[in-house]
Amino acid sequence: MKNRLVLGLSCLVLFLLISLVSADYSIDVSGLKESYSIGEKISYKVLLLEDGNPIQQSVEVIFSSDFGDEEIIKNVVSNEKNILLVEETFSSLGWHIKASYGGKVVERPFLIQENSEVEFVIEGNSLIIRNRGNVRYTRDVQIKIGDITESYTQNIPVGGEKVWKLVAPEGSYNIEITDGVNKFSKSNVPLTSIGTGNAIGMVSEDFRLTGLLGGPTDPDSLGSSFTPLRNYVVVLTFVGAVFILGVLFLVEKKLKKKKK
């Protein structure tokens, strides 16, 4: 009797193993859109069939960028709706989702749209520009301090920020900032220009002379603007010319005295 029971259990286990090996699985991912924006939810479902019938099993799903520098791994239940939030840190352009089960693998592509969101904050006499998007921020930022408007080129990496010091003759000013898309303003901001004379504009925390000797320029793009250098050359040339003329005048005066 005992031997028959063992034999029966063995046959049952063997039958289950054979059924598992011979089972025909098919897998797919449904519900995806062609593209998504930051803050949007990706709704998807892993479709898993065994011999043509839907089954519920734990399936590993991998979301990754086409460049391979970002990867998100999820364990989901097949044939159930799932949600993934597109966060600010998701890089733009190509992504894909991969799901696998029982030796079957499926991949489906989708796009993450570019987002150039930026945050402007004035703290004390500092302007902080934070890149909240998923692409490098390279817009020209216009700032109006009182009646003076200047433009400053930016070059801020994803997740980075740039700090500028606001300078103007001592007083309170209404400040307006725009990059053509995003706008920010603040009233009655107290400013002072200690060591900068009557200059009005922004001074980079990384390069204090920026914007005070001519066209204001972000130090990250100094190669495209040599206005400060030209101003130095003009000033030095003028001072040198005055010095030489003074020396010539003194020499001429001494020669006249000797002749007398």
C-alpha positions as CSV (number, residue, x, y, z in Angstrom):
1,M,0.0,0.0,0.0
2,K,2.8,2.3,1.0
3,N,4.7,1.6,-2.3
4,R,1.6,2.3,-4.3
5,L,1.2,5.7,-2.6
6,V,4.8,6.6,-3.3
7,L,4.4,5.5,-6.9
8,G,1.3,7.6,-7.3
9,L,2.9,10.7,-5.9
10,S,5.9,10.2,-8.2
11,C,3.7,9.9,-11.2
12,L,1.8,13.1,-10.2
13,V,5.1,15.1,-9.8
14,L,6.3,13.7,-13.1
15,F,3.1,14.7,-14.8
16,L,3.3,18.2,-13.4
17,L,6.9,18.6,-14.5
18,I,6.1,17.4,-18.0
19,S,3.1,19.8,-18.1
20,L,5.3,22.7,-17.0
21,V,8.0,22.0,-19.6
22,S,5.5,21.5,-22.4
23,A,3.4,24.5,-21.5
24,D,3.2,27.1,-24.2
25,Y,3.6,30.6,-22.8
26,S,3.1,33.9,-24.7
27,I,3.9,37.3,-23.2
28,D,3.3,40.9,-24.3
29,V,3.0,44.5,-22.9
30,S,-0.1,46.5,-23.5
31,G,-1.3,50.0,-22.7
32,L,1.8,51.9,-23.7
33,K,1.7,55.3,-25.4
34,E,4.2,56.5,-28.0
35,S,5.6,59.2,-25.6
36,Y,5.3,60.6,-22.1
37,S,6.1,63.9,-20.4
38,I,7.6,64.5,-17.0
39,G,5.0,64.0,-14.2
40,E,2.8,61.7,-16.4
41,K,1.9,58.2,-15.4
42,I,2.9,55.2,-17.5
43,S,-0.1,52.8,-17.4
44,Y,0.8,49.3,-18.6
45,K,-0.2,45.6,-18.3
46,V,1.9,42.5,-18.8
47,L,-0.2,40.0,-20.8
48,L,0.8,36.5,-19.9
49,L,-0.9,33.4,-21.5
50,E,-0.4,29.7,-20.8
51,D,-1.8,27.6,-23.6
52,G,-3.9,30.5,-24.7
53,N,-5.3,31.2,-21.2
54,P,-4.5,34.3,-19.1
55,I,-2.6,33.4,-15.9
56,Q,-1.4,35.5,-12.9
57,Q,2.2,35.1,-12.2
58,S,5.0,37.3,-10.8
59,V,6.9,38.8,-13.7
60,E,10.1,40.9,-13.7
61,V,9.8,44.2,-15.7
62,I,12.8,46.4,-16.6
63,F,12.5,50.0,-17.7
64,S,15.7,51.4,-19.2
65,S,16.9,54.3,-21.3
66,D,18.4,53.5,-24.7
67,F,21.8,54.9,-23.5
68,G,21.8,52.3,-20.7
69,D,22.6,54.8,-17.9
70,E,19.2,54.5,-16.2
71,E,17.3,51.3,-15.2
72,I,14.2,50.7,-13.1
73,I,13.3,47.1,-12.1
74,K,9.8,46.2,-11.0
75,N,8.1,42.9,-10.0
76,V,4.5,42.9,-11.1
77,V,1.6,40.5,-11.4
78,S,0.7,39.5,-14.9
79,N,-2.6,40.6,-16.5
80,E,-3.0,43.4,-13.9
81,K,-2.8,47.1,-14.5
82,N,0.4,48.8,-13.3
83,I,1.6,52.4,-13.0
84,L,5.0,54.0,-13.2
85,L,5.4,57.8,-12.6
86,V,7.8,59.6,-15.0
87,E,9.9,61.6,-12.6
88,E,12.1,64.7,-13.2
89,T,15.2,62.7,-13.3
90,F,14.1,60.6,-16.3
91,S,16.4,61.5,-19.3
92,S,14.7,62.5,-22.5
93,L,14.3,60.6,-25.7
94,G,14.4,56.8,-26.1
95,W,13.3,54.3,-23.4
96,H,12.0,50.7,-23.5
97,I,10.3,48.2,-21.3
98,K,11.3,44.5,-21.2
99,A,9.3,41.7,-19.6
100,S,10.2,38.0,-19.4
101,Y,8.7,34.7,-18.2
102,G,9.3,31.1,-18.9
103,G,12.0,31.8,-21.5
104,K,9.8,34.2,-23.3
105,V,10.9,37.9,-23.6
106,V,9.2,41.0,-25.0
107,E,10.5,44.5,-25.4
108,R,8.4,47.6,-26.3
109,P,9.8,51.1,-27.0
110,F,8.5,54.5,-25.9
111,L,9.8,58.1,-25.6
112,I,10.3,60.6,-22.8
113,Q,9.7,64.1,-24.0
114,E,12.3,66.9,-23.3
115,N,11.5,69.2,-20.4
116,S,13.4,72.5,-19.9
117,E,11.7,73.4,-16.7
118,V,13.6,75.9,-14.6
119,E,13.2,77.5,-11.2
120,F,14.2,81.1,-10.4
121,V,14.7,82.0,-6.7
122,I,15.9,85.3,-5.2
123,E,17.4,84.9,-1.7
124,G,18.8,88.1,-0.3
125,N,20.9,89.6,-3.0
126,S,21.4,86.3,-4.9
127,L,19.6,84.9,-7.8
128,I,19.5,81.1,-7.9
129,I,18.7,79.4,-11.2
130,R,17.8,75.7,-10.8
131,N,17.5,73.2,-13.7
132,R,14.4,71.2,-12.9
133,G,14.2,69.6,-16.4
134,N,15.7,66.6,-18.0
135,V,18.0,68.4,-20.5
136,R,20.9,70.9,-20.1
137,Y,19.5,74.4,-19.5
138,T,21.1,76.7,-22.1
139,R,18.5,79.5,-22.5
140,D,19.4,83.2,-22.4
141,V,18.0,84.8,-19.2
142,Q,16.9,88.4,-19.3
143,I,16.9,90.3,-16.0
144,K,15.5,93.7,-15.4
145,I,16.7,95.6,-12.4
146,G,14.8,98.9,-12.1
147,D,15.0,100.3,-15.6
148,I,18.1,98.4,-16.8
149,T,17.7,95.1,-18.7
150,E,20.6,92.7,-19.4
151,S,20.8,89.2,-20.9
152,Y,22.9,86.3,-19.6
153,T,23.7,83.0,-21.3
154,Q,23.2,79.9,-19.1
155,N,24.8,76.5,-19.2
156,I,23.4,74.4,-16.3
157,P,23.5,70.6,-16.3
158,V,20.5,68.4,-15.4
159,G,19.8,68.7,-11.6
160,G,22.3,71.6,-11.3
161,E,22.0,75.2,-10.3
162,K,23.7,78.5,-10.9
163,V,24.1,81.3,-8.3
164,W,24.4,85.0,-9.4
165,K,25.0,88.0,-7.2
166,L,22.7,90.9,-8.0
167,V,24.4,94.3,-7.9
168,A,23.2,97.9,-8.2
169,P,23.7,101.2,-6.4
170,E,22.3,100.9,-2.9
171,G,18.5,100.9,-2.8
172,S,15.4,98.8,-3.3
173,Y,14.5,97.5,-6.8
174,N,11.7,95.7,-8.6
175,I,13.3,92.7,-10.5
176,E,11.8,90.9,-13.4
177,I,13.4,87.7,-14.9
178,T,12.4,85.8,-18.1
179,D,13.9,83.3,-20.5
180,G,11.2,83.8,-23.0
181,V,9.1,80.9,-21.6
182,N,9.4,81.1,-17.8
183,K,8.9,84.3,-15.9
184,F,9.6,85.5,-12.3
185,S,9.4,88.8,-10.5
186,K,10.0,90.2,-7.1
187,S,9.4,93.7,-5.7
188,N,11.4,95.9,-3.3
189,V,14.6,93.8,-3.3
190,P,17.3,95.6,-1.4
191,L,20.6,95.7,-3.3
192,T,24.0,97.3,-2.9
193,S,27.1,97.4,-5.2
194,I,30.0,97.5,-2.7
195,G,33.2,97.5,-4.8
196,T,31.3,97.6,-8.1
197,G,30.5,101.3,-8.3
198,N,27.4,102.1,-10.3
199,A,27.3,98.8,-12.0
200,I,23.8,97.2,-12.4
201,G,23.5,93.6,-13.3
202,M,24.5,90.1,-12.1
203,V,27.9,88.9,-11.0
204,S,28.7,85.2,-11.2
205,E,29.7,83.5,-8.0
206,D,32.4,81.7,-10.1
207,F,33.7,84.8,-11.9
208,R,33.2,88.1,-10.0
209,L,34.1,90.4,-12.9
210,T,31.4,89.0,-15.2
211,G,29.0,91.7,-16.4
212,L,30.9,94.6,-14.8
213,L,33.3,95.4,-17.6
214,G,31.0,95.1,-20.6
215,G,28.4,92.6,-21.9
216,P,27.5,90.3,-19.1
217,T,28.5,86.7,-19.9
218,D,28.2,83.4,-18.1
219,P,31.7,82.1,-17.4
220,D,30.8,78.7,-18.8
221,S,30.6,80.4,-22.2
222,L,33.5,82.9,-22.0
223,G,34.8,81.5,-25.3
224,S,32.0,83.2,-27.2
225,S,32.4,86.6,-25.6
226,F,35.7,88.6,-25.1
227,T,34.1,92.0,-24.2
228,P,35.8,92.2,-20.8
229,L,39.2,91.4,-22.4
230,R,38.7,94.1,-25.1
231,N,37.8,96.6,-22.4
232,Y,41.0,95.8,-20.5
233,V,43.1,96.2,-23.7
234,V,41.5,99.6,-24.5
235,V,42.1,100.9,-21.0
236,L,45.7,99.7,-20.9
237,T,46.4,101.2,-24.3
238,F,45.0,104.5,-23.2
239,V,47.0,104.5,-19.9
240,G,50.2,103.5,-21.8
241,A,49.7,106.3,-24.4
242,V,49.3,108.9,-21.6
243,F,52.4,107.6,-19.8
244,I,54.5,107.7,-23.0
245,L,53.4,111.2,-23.8
246,G,54.2,112.3,-20.3
247,V,57.7,110.9,-20.5
248,L,58.3,112.6,-23.9
249,F,57.1,115.9,-22.5
250,L,59.6,115.7,-19.6
251,V,62.5,114.7,-21.9
252,E,61.7,117.6,-24.2
253,K,61.5,120.0,-21.3
254,K,64.9,118.9,-19.9
255,L,66.5,119.2,-23.4
256,K,65.3,122.8,-23.7
257,K,66.8,123.6,-20.3
258,K,70.2,122.2,-21.3
259,K,70.2,124.3,-24.5
260,K,69.6,127.5,-22.5
